[in-house]
Amino acid sequence: MIDAHVHFWRPARGDDILILRREARLRRDYLPDDLAPLLATAGVSRAVVIQSAPSIDETRFQLALTRDLPWIAGVVGWVDLEHPDAGRDLDELQRDARFRGVRVMLHRLDDPAWIERPAALAGLRSLASRGLSLDLIAREPHLEACRRALGAVPGLRAVVDHGGGPPIAERRWEPWADAIARLARDTGALCKFSGLLEESQPGDGEAALLRYAGHLAASFGPARLVFASNWPVCDLVGGYARWLDIARNLARRLALPPAALFEANARRLYGLEPPPAAAAR
């Protein structure tokens, strides 16, 4: 199993991590030694680390922090894709083979159509030409622009994080449902099967998520959904084991093949090699 979305942070570094402004419970160190026993208990063999702050220095911190950890399959960092030197920064980071791509934090930008700007599209093409991936924090206001931008860069491996922010807590359906279906239909993007509990009401469980998870499954299909925990943010809604249990139950109810959801799709998204033991078999 691969967990395609975990975070590490050390607040004393001063990185601008948005969720730490809102959630005092998370304002402490979350580091590899905290995650490793959770993965072992869950039977998860590898994880992909995702940036938390819009800072290339924070990306360098993640690469250094995880350098000697074979269970870290890759690191997705941050680069200012609009900057004229974006290509230089990507080349620098890509010297570390564990650097797998860039995440764009659209929810932190004023312009919901930022990703369609000419300079941003040039940055996306720089990712594609280097074989790097794109993670998108995209919510309802961003999904249509993402659809058009990804259509303009068809060779880019891209993934929408956390189901594109389904409005579960509000018990709403549109415009999210139509927008995410159109993005799935018109692009090759994948979608992370994660963050759904964080979008729900306190006390919600599997039943409240089923309709939204089912729509993701119907829209993206079993070959384009990728399991992820969003640890440690998932601690706000019951923790790692609770989300993994719900994800497994939802996968069974939606007939999502476990081998694809929990490993193969993540490997394809991030260009990951099989672990040595699997390769030997």
N, C-alpha and C positions, 0 to 999 in steps of 0.2 A: 504493500500500500504506500501511496505517496500523498502527503498533505501538501496541496499546492498553494497554501497561503498562510504563512505565520509571520509574526512580527517580533523583533527584539528591540528594546530601547533601554536607555540609561538616562533618566531625566536630568541628571546633573550635567550632562553634556550641553544642555540648552537647545536641543533641536526643537524646531517649531512643529510639534505633533498635535494636530488639531484636537483629537479626542481627549488628550490630557488636560486641555483647558476645561472640558465639560465634566469629566469623570474623575473625581478625586481618588476613587478606589484603584484606578489604574496608574496613579502617579507614583510608581516605584519601579525599580529595575525588573525587567523581564528579559532573561538571558538564556542561552542554550541549556545551562544546567537546570533551569526551571522546567523547560519543555521536555528534555530527554526522557524523564521517567513517565510522563504522560503518554508519549509516543510508544514507549516500550509496553506499557499496560494495554494500550489500544491495538497493538500489533501493527503500528505504522513504522515502516523501515526508513523512510526518507521524507524530507520536507524542503519546500522552496520558501526562502525568506523574501519578503516583500518590503520595500522601503516604507517609511512612515512619515518622512518629512521631505519637503521640496528642496533638497540640498544634496549636491554631489558629495559634500564632505560626509553626510550621513550615509551615503552609499559606500564610500570608502571604509567607514567604520564597520558596516555590515560585512563587507568582504574580509576585513582584517579579523573581526570577531569570530568568523566561522571558518577561517582558513584551514585549520587542522581537524575539521569535523567531517569525516566521510559520510555521515548521514545527512548532511546538508547537500541537497542535489543541485541547488543553484540559488542565485541571488538576482532579484529584479530590483533595479535601482531607479534613480531619478537623474535626468538630464534636461536642461532647458532646451527643448527641441526647436524652439523658435530662434535660438541664438545662432549667429553665424559660425560660432566655434563648436556647435553641437557635434559635428562629425569628429572633430579632434577629441572631444570628451568621450565619445563612444569608443573610439579607438584605444584611448588610454584604459578605460574600464575593461574593455574586451581582452586586454592582455591577460587578465585573470579568466581562465576558462569557465569558472563558475558563474560569471556574469552572463545572464541569459536574456535580459531585456530591460525595458523601461516602463514605469507606470506613470500615467498622466492623471493628475488629481483634478478632474474637471469640476468637482464640487467646491473647489477653493478658488475658482476663477470667476470673474464678473461676467464674462461673455459666454453664454451657453453654447455659442457656435464657434468658440475659439479653435476647435480642432479643424475647422474648415479654412482657417486663414492660410494664405499662400505659404508663409514661412513655416507654419505648423505642418502643413502637408509635405513640405520639403524635408522636415525632420522625420516624418513617418517614412518617407522614401529612403532616408538614410538608415533607419532601422531595418527596413526590408532588404536593402542591398547588403547589409552585414549579417543577415540571417538571424537578427534579434527579434524578440517578441514585443508586443505592446499590451500592457494591462490598462484597463480603463475603469476609473471610478465614475460611472455614468448613471445618472438618475433620470427621471422622466424628462426634464427640460433638455437633456443632452442627447437623448437616444436618436433623434432624427438626424442631428448633425453628425453623430458618429456613423450612422448608416451611410450617409453620403460620403463622408471622408474615407471610410474603409472601402467603399466602392471605387474610390479614386486611386487606391493603392492596393490592388487585389492580391499582390504577392506577400502581403504582410500577415504574419501569424498574430492574431489579436484575440483577446478574451475580455468579456465584460465581467467585472467583479460583482459578486454578491447579488446575482440575478437582476442587476440593473435597478436595485432599490424598490422592490414591489411594495405598494402601500398597504401592507397587511394590517398595521395598527389602525389605520383609518377605515379598514374594510372596504376600500375602494378597489376598482378594477381598471377602468379607463382613466387616462389615456395610456397608462403603463402597458396594459396587455396588448394593445394594438401596436404600440411603438416597438416593444421588444420582439413581437412576432415578425414585424416588418424588417427589423435589423437582422434577425436570424434568417429570414427568407432571402434577403437580398445580398448578404455577405457570407463569408466563410468563418465568421467569428465564432469562437467558443464562448461558454458562459460558466462561471464558477457557481457550483451548487453549494452555496455558503451564505452566511449573513442573514438567513431568513428569520431566525429567531430574534436577531437584533432588530429586525424591522417590525416585530409583532408587539402585541400588548403584554404587559406583565401577567404571568400566569398562563399565557398561551402555550400550546404544545403542538403535537403533530397534526391534530385535526384542523387547526387554524391555518396551517401552512400548506395543506394538501392541494387546494385548488391552485395556488400560485406555483407550487412545485410542479404540479401536473401541466400547467401551461408552459413552463420552461421545458419540460420533457417533450411536450408535443411540438414546441417551436424549434428546439435545437436538435432533438433526437439523441439517442444514446451515445453517439460517437462525438458529441460536441458539448457534453456536460462534464465538469471537472470537480471532484470533491475537494473541499478546502474547509479548514476549521475557523479561520480568522482569529486564531489564538494570539494574544490573550483577551481580545475583545469579547470572545465568547464566554469569558468568565462572568460577564455582566448578566448573562441569561442562563446560568446553571453549569457552565464549565465544559471542558473538552469532551468528557465521556457522555454527557447528556446530548450534545449536538451530534456526536458520532452515532449514538444509538438511534436518534430520530432520523438522521440521514440514511442509515441502513434500512430502517423501517419504510421510509418513503421510497427508497430505491426498489424494495421488494414490491410495494403496492403499485408502483409505476412501471414495473418490469424493466428496470434499468440494469443492464448486465454489470455486476460488481467489478469484473476485471477491467472494463472500460472506464467506469465512473471513478474507481478508486486507484487506478494506476495508469492504464494505457493512454488515456486522453491527456493526462498531465505530461507524460513522456513525449507525446507528439507535439503538444503545445510549446514546450520549452526545449525541445531537441535534446532530451536526456538519454543517456546511454542506460542500458539495463544494469542493475547492480551486478557485481562480479559473480555471485552465487547463481543468479538467474542466467547469466550469460553462459556459465559452465554447464548448466543443465541443458 
